[in-house]
Amino acid sequence: MAQFEYTALDAKGAETTGVIEAATEADALNQLRGNGYYPTKIAAAGAGGGSKGAKKKKGGAKAKGAKAGKTGGRIKSKTLMIFTRQLATLIDSGLPLMRGLTVLGNQEPNPVLRATINNLADSVQTGATFSESLGGHPKIFNKLYVNMVKAGELGGVLELVLTRLADYQEKAEKLKNKIVSAMIYPVIVMFIAIAIVFFLMLFIVPKFEQIFEEMLPGKELPALTQWVMNLSQATVDYKWLILGGGALAVVGWKAWSASKGGRATIDAVKLKLPVFGDVQRKSAIARFTRTLGTLVTSGVPILQALNITRETAGNVVLSNAISKVHDAVKEGDSIVQPLEASKVFPPMVISMVDVGEETGQLPDMLLKVADVYDDEVDNAVGAMTSLIEPIMIVVLALIVGTIVLALFLPLIAIIEGMGQAA
């Protein structure tokens, strides 16, 4: 019989180490599992990388390095969603929280999340609650995440809350992707149009200007052609000023949009735009109702849920409306009146919230509104895309076509002159 050193977790998630006799490593694993342990490390005695003290020291150094070098970053929302779904599945299958974190930490490919999971496991093992441990990583786990987990811990339904969180993150990610895909198309087309015009003005038009001076000496060019030539010359002369001004405009826009007043103005304008405004409004309503509905359903108190929803609203106008709802609820009033007074929410939303409040089914009604507006966003994005595509094509054709026409008009005079000479 051989001896194997092992590190394992018991049913409560506490770590234990020791030595077990078995014929093979597989037999040792089976013995440990039969005794109610979840092995995390096992090796033949004397071949596992040193003594137990050395192992602890090595593991501690690794954890310390991970915390110092990798736990301060951010991760993609999709990566966090996958982690949440996997952890909910493991806990729902009967695995203790510590064991679930250990399994996910060992298999996680993302270095930032892997180090964070290991940090969470260390924190839980030392006696902290899972929600308290999550609160130590605000760049990855926001207040919505932490408070929902806290409510799940208090209610003894952590796996259910994690499943709801994963569902919420999945739908929020889909909504975000829809908005980004809708907004990025016109930006790309506009960038391409500007790049094409800049290229023509810097390199192509000056070549034609030389040809016209040689082929049509002393002749007056058509007004459109002369205008394009003057614009091209100005672009060549002031190209660095134009590029610098564009860069300054971008920096100034970012600085202004980051300020409190600028953000409020931009968010208000977004909701009033003819085409984009409809998409922005419906996506904001879908985000608000889903966030609030998910929080309240998971057991988070309504006032705390409203505070969290206000911070994750993504629009200052909507945040101000939620603040008024919070104040009204705090005073014992209904949430319907401040929603209606904000002029942000359509009558259908207000009516459904009113019915949900009267029947005591507000969380379910909020989630139904979110589902409806997810579909509304789909329809709005489709309508906007179908409207923008031909408009952008026509604008791009007019810009390039005007330059081409300006260059083609003098060529007619050159061709006519060559015909007369023949």
N, C-alpha and C positions, 0 to 999 in steps of 0.2 A: 504493500500500500504506500502511495506517495502522499506527501503533505503539500497542501496548497494554502497560501496566504490569500485572504479575501477582504474586501471592503463591501459592505452591503447596507441596505436600508431596511428598517423594520416597518411594520404596518402603519406606524405613526410618522414615518419619514425620518426617524433618528438614525444616524450613521453608526455602524458598529464594525469592528475589525477583529480578525482572529485567524486561527489556523484550523483546517479541516483535513481529515484523512480520507482519501478516495483513490480508486484505481486509476481514473482518468479525470481530466478537467471537466468533461461533460458530466461525469458522475458527481463531482463536487458541486456543480451548478444545480443539478437535480436535487441533491441533499439540502442545499441551502433554500431552494424554492419550496421544497417539501416542509421545511421548518418555518415557513412564512416570511422568508427574507427575499429582498430583491437585490441580487448581486450587481455591483457597479464596476468592480475590478477583481480579477482573480488571476493568480499566477503560481507556478511551482515555487515552493519555499526556497529562498535564496536566489531566485531568477527573476524576481519581479521588479528589479531596479533598486535594490537596497533594502535596508531595514524599514520597519514601520515608521520610525521617526524621520528617516530620510524621505520616505514617500510623502509624509505630511508636509515636510519642508518644501519638497519639490512642488507639490500641489499648491501650497500656499504662495510660493513664488510665482507660479503660473497665474493664479487668480489675481495676485497683486499686479502683475504685469498687464493682465487683461484689463483690470479696472483702470490702470493708469493710462493705458494707450488706446483703448478702443471703446470704452463704455460711454464716452461723451458725445458720440456722433449721432446722426439721424439715420433712419432707415426708410425705405419706401413703404407706403401704406399697404401695398399688396403683400409685401413680406410680413408685415405685422398681422395682416388678416390671416395669412396661412398659419402663422404661429398660434394665433388665438384659436383657430379652428382645430388644430392638432391637439392643443392643450385641453380643449373642451372634450374632444373625443377620448383622450387618454383618461381623464378624470371620470368621465361618464362610464368608461369601461371598468372602473373600480381601482385604478392605480392611485396611490397617494400623490398629493401635490408635489412633494419633494422628488419622488421617483419620476413623475411626468416631466418636471423641469430638467432632471438629469438626462433623461432620454433625449429630449429635444435639444439640450445643450450639446450633447455628443454628436448629433447628426446635422446641426444647423450649419449651412455653408457660409452664411453671411457673418464675417468676423465681428462686426459691431453687435449684432443681435446675439451671437454665440457668447461673447463676453458678458453681455447684459444678462442673459439667462443664467449663466454661471454665478453672476453677482446676486441675482434674485435668489438662487438656490442657497447661497451662503447666508444671505440675510434671513431667509425663512428658517434655515437650520439653527440660527442663533436665537430664535424666538420671536422675530418680527412677524406680523401678519403679512399676507400676500399683498394686500392693498397698500400697506405702509412701505413695503419693498418697492412696489411699482412707483410710488410717489417720489422715490429717489432718482427716477429717470424721466423728468418732465419732457425732455426732447423727444422721447419715444412714446411714452404713455401720457396722454393728456388728461385733464381733469374728468372728462366724460368717462374715460376708460377706468381710471382709479376709483371713481365714485360708484360706478356700476359693479366693479369687483367687490368693493366694500359692502354694498347692499347685498350681493350674493353671499358673501361670507356671513353676514349677520342673519340672513334668512336660511342658510344651509343649502343654498341652491347654486353653488358656484359654477357647476358645469352648465346649468341652464342659462345663467347670465353670460357666460363665455360664449355659448352658442348664439345668443342674441347679439352679443357684441360682434361676432364674426359675420352674422347676417347683416348687421348694420353697416359694418365696414365694407362688405361686398357691394351692397346697394349704393353706398356713398361713393365708392370707387367708380362704379358704372356711371353714376350721375356726373361725376367729375370728368370722366373720359368723354361723355357726350358733349359737355360744354366746351372742353378744350378742343375737340375735333371740329366743333362748329365755329369756334373763334379763330382757329389757327389757319383755316383755309384762306379767308380774305387777307390776313396778314402776309401769308406767303406770296399770294398773287401780287399784292401791293409792293412787296420787297422786290419781286422779279421785275415788275414794271419799272420801278425806280432804277434798278441795276441796268436794265436794257437801255433806258433813256440816257443814263449817265455814260454808258459805253458808246452809244451812237454819237452823243455830243462831243465826247473826248477824242474819238478815233476815226469815226466814219465821216461825219459831216465835214471836218477840216480837209479830208482828202478830196471830197467833191468840190469844196470851195476852190482848191487849187486847180482842179479840172476846169471849172467855170471861168476862172481868170485867164486861163490859157486859151480856151475854146471860144469864149465870148468876151474878148477884150473891149472895154469901154461901154458895153451894153448894160442896161439896167435890168436887174433880176426881178422876177415877180415878187410882190409884197410878202407873200407867205414864205417864199424861199429866203428873202432877205431877213425876215424875222427869225427864222430858224438859224441862219448863219450868225446873227447877232447873239442869239441865245447860246449857240455853241462856243462863240468866242468868249463870252462872259464865263461860261463853265470852265473853259481852259484857263482863263486868267485867274479865276477865283476858286479853283477846285479845292485847294487846301482850306480856304475860308469856309466853303460850303460843307466840306467834311467835318471841320472843327465845329461849325455851327450846329450841324446835325448831332454830333456827339454831345455837345453842351445841352442841346434841347432834350436829348434822351436822359441825361443826368439830371437836368432841372425837373423834368417830368417825374422821374422816380423820387426825387427829394420832395416835391410838392405832394405827390400821391401818398408818401409815407407820413406826411404831417396830418394832424387831426382834422383841420379845416379842409385840406385838399382831399383827404379820403372821403369825408362826408359829402363834398360836392360831387366827386366822381361817382360815388355809389348812388346818389340821388339822380344824376344824369343817366346812369346805366339803366335805371328802371323806367326812364321816360323815352328812351331811344325807340324809333319806329319799329325796327325789326329785331334788334338785339334785346330791347327792353322786355319783350314778352318772354324770351328764353330766360333772362336773368331773374325776372319776377317769379316765374314758375319753379325754377331750380331753387331759389331761396326759400319758397314756401315748402317745397318737398323736403329740403334739408331741415328746416325748423320743425315741421311736424314729425318727421321721423326721429330726430334727435330727442325731442321732448317726449314723444310716445314711448321710445325705447327706454329712456331713463325712468319714467313713471311706472311703466310695466315691470321694470326690474326692482322696484321698491325704493327708488331714490325719492325723498320728500319733494313736493311740488316746488317749493321756493328754491331749494338747492338746484333742482332740475332746471328751473328757469334761469338761474344764474349761469349754469354751465352752458345752456342753449344760447344765451346771449353772447357768451365768449366765443362760441363756435359758429355764429350765424353767418359770418363772411360778408356782411353788408351792414354799414353803419345805420342806415335807415331802419332796417329790420331790427338791429340791436336796440335802437331807441324805442321801438314799438314794444319789444320784449321787456325792456326796463319798466315801461308803464304798466304792462301786464303784471309784472312782479310786484310793483307797488300796490296795484289794485287787489291782488290776491292776499298780500300782506295785511291789508286793511279789512279783509274778509269779504271783498266784493267778487263779482263774477269776472272771468277773463274775457268775456265776449265784448263788453263795452270798449275797453282799450284797444282790442283788436280792430273793431269797427272804426274807431276814431283815428287810427293810424293811416287809413286810406291805402294801405298796402295789400291787405287781404281781400280777395273777391268775396261777394255775398255767399257763394256756395260753401266756402271754407268756414265762414263765420256761422252759417246755419248748422253745418255738421258739428262744429265744436259746441255750439249751443245745445244741440240734441244730446251729444255725448256727456256734457256736464249735467244736464237734467236727469239723464238716465243712469248716471254713475258709471258710464263706460267711456270716459274721456280718453284713456290711453289707447283703447282699441279703435276709437273713432279717429284719433290723430294718425295712427298707422294706416288706416284706410285712406285718409286724405293723402298721405305720403305716397301710397301706391297709385292713387288716381293721378297725382301730379308727376310721378315718374313717367307715366304714359303720356301726360300732357307735354312734358319736356321732349319726349321722343317725337311727338307730332310737331312741336314748335321748331325743333332742330331740323327736321325734314323739310318743313315749309321754308325756313330761313335759307337752308342750303339750296333748295330749288330756285329760290328767288335771287340769291346772291350770285350763283354761278353765271347765269347769262349777263347780269349787270357787269360783273368783273371782266368777262370776256369782251363785252362791247367797249368798256372803258379802255382796256388794254389795246384793242383793235384801233380805237380812235387815236390814242396817243402815238402808236407806232405808224398807223396809216397816215397821220398828218405829217410826220417827218418824211416818210417815203414819198408822199405826194409833193412835198416841198422840194425834194431832190429830183423828182421826175420832171417837173415843169420846165426847168431850163434845158433838160435833155431833149425835149421836143424842139426847142429853138435850134439846138445844135444839129439835130437830125435834118430839120428843114433847111438849114444852111448848107449842109453837106449835099442835100438833094439838088439845091439850086446850083451849086458849084459843078455838079456833075452834068 
